[in-house]
Amino acid sequence: MSDTPTWQLSEEIGTSAGVVKAGRAGEGPALVLAHGWPWSSWSWHRFIPELSKNFRVHWYDMPGYGQSEKSPDQRTSLDIQGKVFAEVLDHWQLERPSVVAHDFGGATTLRAHLLHGCDFEKYVLMNVVALSPWGSEFFDHVGRHVEAFAGLPPHIHRAVVDAYIGGALVTEIGPEAREALAAPWLSEDGHGSFYRQFAQADEAYTDEIEPLYGDIRCPVKILWGEDDPWIPIDRGRALHSAIPQSTFETLPNAGHLPQLEVPDLVLEKLADFF
């Protein structure tokens, strides 16, 4: 049996938004991985063996995502996620971890840092939700008609999820990876939670912190897939301008999911920074 650390969710953490599933591996300085929408911590699974050689790596599924609790009355908007991130760091007793954040994980960790007093050693923001506007026409449409979409038959729902995930990519990641990304949303509770995320998305939660980006208290590296079809690279450049102490690098042949589209390149960029 190999001793190489792998992605797993062996921990349960009680939070103000329900129970979240989490995992950790390796020894050394703390490093936390924050996933985005509509992903889960599985999206980092290719990074864990390499990063855990030098770090104590922590990851978790956000409330409403992956294997974490999903319930019909659950609030999982970005304000809640920022608070939960702070609670999870407190549970792990991490006072100043480094953080790698993707998509909604960006807004989540930015809120934790700027509003909830979480300090980071170093901070990587990759294709993150941070500046308005960030919702597509489809995103807005689903948010206005959640009940109709929540009632879709399972086979049509599966097709919607698969098409939505596919829309993030410019480099194919393979059927097994796409199935793993979709799987949490195909269960009965996942079906409803998928559409609730659309309904609870609100640019007000990034507008609230955007004026504070100049106050970030640690070194920042911004990475961006050059061909991101969801959040164009110009948004990454604008974020770089808003964070004076940041550096900015592009990721060729990557769309919105670089950690699965070009994982080796992203690991190189992280090694250069950390």
N, C-alpha and C positions, 0 to 999 in steps of 0.2 A: 504493500500500500504506500502511495506517495505521501510525503510529509508536506508537499507544496500546499500553502493555504489556498482555499477556494472560497467562493461566495457561498454564504449560508446565512440563515436568520435564526440563530439559536437563542436570542435574548427577547424578552418581552419587557417593554417599558410603559408604565402608566403615565399618560399625559392628560392635559385638560381637554384634549380632543379625542380621547379614546386610547386604546392600547396600540402601540406601534411595535413592529418586529424589527430587530436590529442584529448586527453582527460585528465582529472585530477580528483582527488577525495581526500577527507580527509584534515586534518590540522596537522601541525607540520613541522619538518625539511623536506626539499625537497628530494625526491627519484625518480629517473628516470629509467624507464624500457626500454631497447633497445633490440628489437627482432632480429631474424636472418632470414636466407634463408632456405626454401621458405615459411616462416611463415608471420605473421602480429602481430600487438599488441594484437589481440585476444588470442594469445598463453599465455598471462599473465592473462587472465580473472579470473582464480581461485585465484590469489594472491591479487587482488585489494581489496576485502572486508576485508581481514586480515591486509594487509600492511597499508591500509588507516586509521586504528585505531590509528596509531602512527606517520604516515608520511603524507605529502602532496605529493601524488603519481602522477607522470606525465607519459604519454605514447604517442606514435605516430606511425603511419605507415610510413615506409621509402618511399621516392619517388620511384615509380614503383611497390609498394607493397600494399596489402590490399585495402583500400578505397582511398589511395592517388593517385595523378595524375599519369597517365600512357599515354605516347605518343610515337609514332614511332621513333622520333628523340631524345628521352630523354636519357641522360647519367646518369646511376645510379651505376657506379662502386664504389669500396670502397673508392677511393680518394674523389669522390663527396659526398658519404655518411658521411665521416668524417667531411667535411666542413658543410654539412647540419645539423649534430648534433650540431655543434658549433652555427649555426644560430638559431636553435630551442631553445637551452639554453638561448641565448641572448633574443629571443622573450619572453620567460618566466621570464626573469630577474633573472636567477639562477646563482649565482656566484660560489657556491661550493656545489653542490648536491651530495648525494650518488648515485651510479649507479649500476644497475644490468644488465649485458649484456650477451647475448646468441648468439652463432654461429657467423654470420657476424656482429652482434652487438658488438662482441668483437673487431674485427679489426676496425670497425667504431669508437667506443669510444676510443680505443687506439690511433688512428690517431688524434682524437679531442684533447686528452690530451697531446700527445707528439709533435704534429705539430701545433696545433691551439690554444694552451694556455689555454685549459679548465681545471680548477682545480676541483677535486673531494674530498669529505670528506672521504668516504669509497667506495670500489670498489669490486664488485663481478664479476668474469669471469666464466661462466658456459659453458662447452663444446664449447669453442670459436675457431673461425678461427683466428690464430695468428702466427703460424709457418708453413713454407713450409716443405713438400708438403701437400696441402689440397684438391686438386681436384681429384675425382675418374676418372676411365677410361670412364664411361658413361658421366660424367660432361665434360670431354675434347671432347668426340665424339660429343655431342650436340653442344658445342661451335663452332666446325668446320663446322657444317651442320645446322645452325640456320634456314635458309630459308626453307629447307626441312621439319624441324619439325614444323615451324610456319604455314605451309600449311596443317597440319594434319586435318582430319575431326574432328568435335567436340567430337564425341563419343570415338575416339581413343585418342585424346588429354586428355580427362577426365581419361581414363585408365592409361595414362602415368603419369599424376599428382598424381593419387591415388597410383600407384605403387611406385612412387618416395617418397611420404610421408611415405608410409608403410615401406620403406626400412630404415627409421630412427629409427624405434621403435623395442624394445624387449619386452615391456609390452603393451598390447592392451589398447587403450584409448577410444574405442567405436565408432560406426558409426557416431553419431551426431558430435563428435569432429573432426573426419576425414573429414566430409563434410564441417564443418566450416573452417577448414584449407585450403581445396581445393577451396572453393567457389570463392575467389577473382580472381583465375587464370582461371575460367571457363567462364567469360564474354568475349566479343569480344576484349576489350582492354587488359584484363588480359591474354588472350591466347598469344598474341604477346609479352607482357612484360615478361611472364614466360621464354620464350626462349632467350630473350635479356639478361637476367641475366646471363645465361651460357656464352654468347658471350663476355660479358664485365668483367667477372671474370678474375683476373690476380694476380698471386702470387707476382708480383713486389710490390704491395701495402702493403703486409705484410713484404716482404724482406726489404723494405725501413725503417721500424720502428723497426724491430727485434733487431738491435744493441742498441736501446734506452731503452729496457725494464728495464734495471737496473736503469734508471732515473725516473721511475714512482714515483710520489710525494705524495702517500697516502697509507694507509694500503690496502692490497689486499687479498681476499679469492678466491681461485680457487676451483670450484666444478666440478666433472666429473662423468657422468654416466659410471659405471664400464664396461658395455658391448656396448659402443657406436660403431655402425657398420660403421659410417662415419669418425669420427676422433678418432682413438684408444686412450685408456687411457694413453699410453706411451707419447703421445703428450702433455697431461695435465701435466704429471710429468716433461717433458722437459721444459714446460712453467714455472712451479714452480721453476725449477733450474735457469731460466733466470731472475726471478723477486725475488731478495734477500729478500724483506720484505713480501713475500707472504706466506700464509698457504695453504695447499692442503688437500682436503677431497674427498673421493669417494662416489658415490651414488649407492648402490646395487639395482638390478632389474630395472635399468634404461639404456636406450640407448642414443640416441642423443637429446631427447626431455623431459628432466626430469621434467619440469614444468607442463607437462600433464601426464607423466607416474607415477611419484612419488611426486605429489605436496605437500603433507603434510610433507614429509621428507625434501624437499627443503625449505619449510617455517621454519622448525625447525632450519636448518642450517643458514638461514638468521637471525632468531631471536638471535641466539648465537653470531652472528657477529655484528649486529646493536644494 
